[in-house]
């Protein structure tokens, strides 16, 4: 029972938590990359060096969905709603402390009828506390997460009232709590910070507990959720303390190293056009691939990969992100097990 609950929790957090909206276009790589004010959601140790020390409040909204072209060519009902995920996040930080509330809503099991589509709905809520400290080039962070899930079936979205029905069904409709998936977990993160080079080690679930089970510290869950990554970045300023026109960043992460079900390689690069210190445009490219066995880490298999491309516009305290991802099996003209996806987010950091 404990093992099943832990696996369920890990899967839920992986699927329903966006980690950091700005890293989506980098295939969500960034365990050691201080990319945006909410970067510490990937590694709590980043809070010790995060831009959030200057931004005590972050609010963001995100929307993601799959893209199936035949829904458009064949005139399907509600072609824009395949398996949409919508959510919001609010974070407060003060020094090395941060508190975040994250809510996600997912529609699955799409069934099409003559003039409406039907789905099963799932809602998740995550409360997260983070703390980090730094000594010299080494930073350490811990996180505590309280996770709750609820669901409902037979959500109906009519063709003529798509937006209104989606808003009502996902926000006002009554959901039934999934008690077996309500859990509390504790994680930690380390960061080696040499400015242009950073390396991070993270485990999201070294300890977990639920309403009907005591808190358990598990070496097995620690190894299955163990992540390792590093990042490289070019200087932001030159010797005369003037902005470089371009800033380059790259990150490589190996996720869930001890889990054959969830092991992944993630790689991403960013080219940032720096117009002013708080005015910039980012071009992001990323790649992620599942790795069922440890030996797969040494080779690339496009049949299991997913390519991402993103564009981020930062205007002072506002950040708009547009992303698109597609399976790399297309490069080999092979059928894909996963549909292409688009993702959009809007964040405000004060």
VENTA-V335146 format. One record per residue. N is the residue number from 1. RES is the residue in one letter. BURIAL is I if it has 9 or more other ideal C-beta (glycine too) atoms within 8 Angstrom, else O. D_LAST is the distance of its C-alpha to the last C-alpha in Angstrom with 1 decimal. Layout:
n res burial d_last
N RES BURIAL D_LAST
N RES BURIAL D_LAST
This chain:
n res burial d_last
1 X O 43.1
2 X O 40.5
3 X O 40.6
4 X O 40.1
5 X I 37.2
6 X I 35.5
7 X I 36.1
8 X I 34.9
9 X I 31.6
10 X I 31.1
11 X I 31.9
12 X I 29.6
13 X I 26.5
14 X O 27.5
15 X O 28.0
16 X I 25.4
17 X I 22.3
18 X I 20.7
19 X O 19.5
20 X I 16.9
21 X I 16.7
22 X I 16.5
23 X I 19.7
24 X I 21.7
25 X I 23.3
26 X I 24.3
27 X I 26.2
28 X I 23.5
29 X I 24.6
30 X I 22.3
31 X I 23.4
32 X I 23.2
33 X I 20.7
34 X O 17.3
35 X I 16.3
36 X I 12.7
37 X I 9.9
38 X I 12.0
39 X I 15.3
40 X I 16.3
41 X I 17.3
42 X I 20.3
43 X I 21.1
44 X I 19.8
45 X I 21.0
46 X I 18.3
47 X I 15.8
48 X I 17.8
49 X I 16.9
50 X I 13.7
51 X I 10.8
52 X I 8.9
53 X O 10.5
54 X O 8.0
55 X I 4.9
56 X O 6.1
57 X I 5.1
58 X I 6.4
59 X I 8.8
60 X I 11.6
61 X I 15.1
62 X I 18.1
63 X I 21.7
64 X I 24.6
65 X I 28.4
66 X O 31.6
67 X I 33.6
68 X O 37.3
69 X O 39.0
70 X O 42.2
71 X I 40.4
72 X O 40.0
73 X O 43.4
74 X O 45.2
75 X O 43.5
76 X I 42.0
77 X I 40.4
78 X I 36.6
79 X I 36.4
80 X O 32.6
81 X I 32.5
82 X I 34.0
83 X I 32.0
84 X I 28.5
85 X I 25.6
86 X I 22.6
87 X I 19.7
88 X I 16.2
89 X I 14.0
90 X I 11.5
91 X I 10.5
92 X I 9.8
93 X I 10.5
94 X O 12.1
95 X O 14.1
96 X O 16.3
97 X I 15.8
98 X I 13.9
99 X I 14.8
100 X I 14.6
101 X I 16.5
102 X I 17.8
103 X I 20.3
104 X I 22.7
105 X I 25.7
106 X I 28.5
107 X I 31.7
108 X I 34.8
109 X O 38.5
110 X I 38.5
111 X O 41.9
112 X O 42.9
113 X O 45.2
114 X O 46.7
115 X O 43.9
116 X I 41.1
117 X I 39.6
118 X I 39.3
119 X I 37.0
120 X I 36.3
121 X I 32.8
122 X I 30.8
123 X I 27.6
124 X I 25.8
125 X I 23.3
126 X I 21.8
127 X I 20.4
128 X I 19.3
129 X I 19.0
130 X I 18.5
131 X I 19.5
132 X I 20.3
133 X I 22.1
134 X I 23.5
135 X O 26.9
136 X O 27.8
137 X O 27.3
138 X I 27.2
139 X I 24.2
140 X I 24.8
141 X I 22.7
142 X I 23.7
143 X I 22.4
144 X I 23.8
145 X I 23.8
146 X I 25.3
147 X I 26.3
148 X I 28.0
149 X I 29.7
150 X I 31.5
151 X I 33.6
152 X I 35.7
153 X O 38.4
154 X O 39.7
155 X I 36.7
156 X I 38.1
157 X I 36.3
158 X I 38.6
159 X O 38.9
160 X O 38.7
161 X O 35.6
162 X I 33.6
163 X O 30.1
164 X O 30.9
165 X I 32.9
166 X I 30.2
167 X I 27.6
168 X I 30.1
169 X I 31.6
170 X I 28.5
171 X O 26.6
172 X O 29.4
173 X I 32.4
174 X O 33.6
175 X I 33.0
176 X O 35.3
177 X O 33.8
178 X I 35.0
179 X O 35.7
180 X O 36.9
181 X I 33.5
182 X I 31.5
183 X I 30.9
184 X I 29.0
185 X I 28.6
186 X I 27.7
187 X I 26.8
188 X I 26.3
189 X I 25.3
190 X I 26.5
191 X I 25.2
192 X I 27.4
193 X I 25.3
194 X O 27.1
195 X O 24.3
196 X O 26.2
197 X O 27.6
198 X I 26.1
199 X I 27.9
200 X I 26.7
201 X I 28.7
202 X I 27.3
203 X I 29.1
204 X I 27.3
205 X I 30.3
206 X I 32.5
207 X I 32.9
208 X I 32.8
209 X I 34.3
210 X I 34.7
211 X O 35.9
212 X O 39.6
213 X I 39.4
214 X O 38.6
215 X O 36.0
216 X I 37.6
217 X O 36.8
218 X I 38.2
219 X O 39.0
220 X O 39.6
221 X I 36.1
222 X I 34.6
223 X I 36.6
224 X I 35.9
225 X I 32.2
226 X I 32.3
227 X I 30.2
228 X I 30.5
229 X I 28.8
230 X I 28.2
231 X I 26.3
232 X O 27.1
233 X I 25.0
234 X I 26.0
235 X O 24.6
236 X O 21.6
237 X O 23.3
238 X O 27.1
239 X O 29.3
240 X O 28.6
241 X O 24.8
242 X O 24.4
243 X I 22.4
244 X I 24.7
245 X O 24.9
246 X I 24.8
247 X I 23.4
248 X I 25.2
249 X I 24.2
250 X I 26.4
251 X I 26.4
252 X I 29.3
253 X I 29.2
254 X I 32.1
255 X I 31.1
256 X I 33.1
257 X I 35.9
258 X I 38.2
259 X I 38.1
260 X O 40.5
261 X O 38.9
262 X I 35.2
263 X I 35.6
264 X I 33.6
265 X I 33.1
266 X I 29.9
267 X I 29.4
268 X I 26.9
269 X I 26.4
270 X I 23.7
271 X I 24.3
272 X I 21.4
273 X I 22.0
274 X I 19.9
275 X O 20.0
276 X O 17.5
277 X O 15.2
278 X O 12.3
279 X I 14.8
280 X I 16.9
281 X I 19.1
282 X I 20.2
283 X I 23.5
284 X I 24.0
285 X I 27.3
286 X I 28.1
287 X I 31.1
288 X I 31.6
289 X I 35.0
290 X O 36.5
291 X I 38.9
292 X O 41.5
293 X O 43.3
294 X O 42.4
295 X O 44.7
296 X I 42.6
297 X I 39.9
298 X O 42.1
299 X O 42.6
300 X O 40.7
301 X O 41.9
302 X I 40.6
303 X O 42.1
304 X O 39.3
305 X I 36.4
306 X I 33.4
307 X I 31.9
308 X I 28.4
309 X I 27.0
310 X I 23.5
311 X I 21.6
312 X I 17.9
313 X I 16.4
314 X I 13.2
315 X I 12.3
316 X O 9.5
317 X O 6.3
318 X I 9.0
319 X I 11.4
320 X I 14.9
321 X I 17.4
322 X I 21.2
323 X I 23.7
324 X I 27.4
325 X I 29.6
326 X I 33.4
327 X I 36.2
328 X I 37.9
329 X I 41.2
330 X I 41.2
331 X O 42.1
332 X O 45.3
333 X O 46.0
334 X O 45.8
335 X O 44.7
336 X O 41.2
337 X O 40.5
338 X O 36.9
339 X I 35.7
340 X I 33.2
341 X I 29.7
342 X I 26.8
343 X I 23.2
344 X I 20.2
345 X I 16.6
346 X I 13.5
347 X I 10.0
348 X I 6.6
349 X I 3.8
350 X O 0.0
